[in-house]
Amino acid sequence: MALSFRSRLEHASYPWVERLNAVPRPVAVGVLVGLLAVGVLAPRPWAGIAFLVVSAFVGWLLFLTWQRLTLPERLLRAAVLVLALAIAVVRIVPAG
């Protein structure tokens, strides 16, 4: 029997989640804050790329935790993802 996409992704993500759990929280938060600082302070397109990395990370975590979240938690995390993606697009696409 073939596994679903979700099952395959959860299985493939397990080693990465274990590594992330092994990293001290201040270091993980520091890297995230650093990427956000680059996204705010760096010139185009580097700022957008930094926000795309943050968006990919947030989207990955949202996908992995979706089934365990309540509706308000889903809405808030999806809003954060949409906001990060919107900022990435604005920072990558030149003003016309």
Summary of the structure (lengths in Angstrom):
residues: 96
radius of gyration: 15.4
end to end distance: 51.1
largest distance: 51.1
contacts: 228
relative contact order: 0.12
helix: 83%
strand: 0%
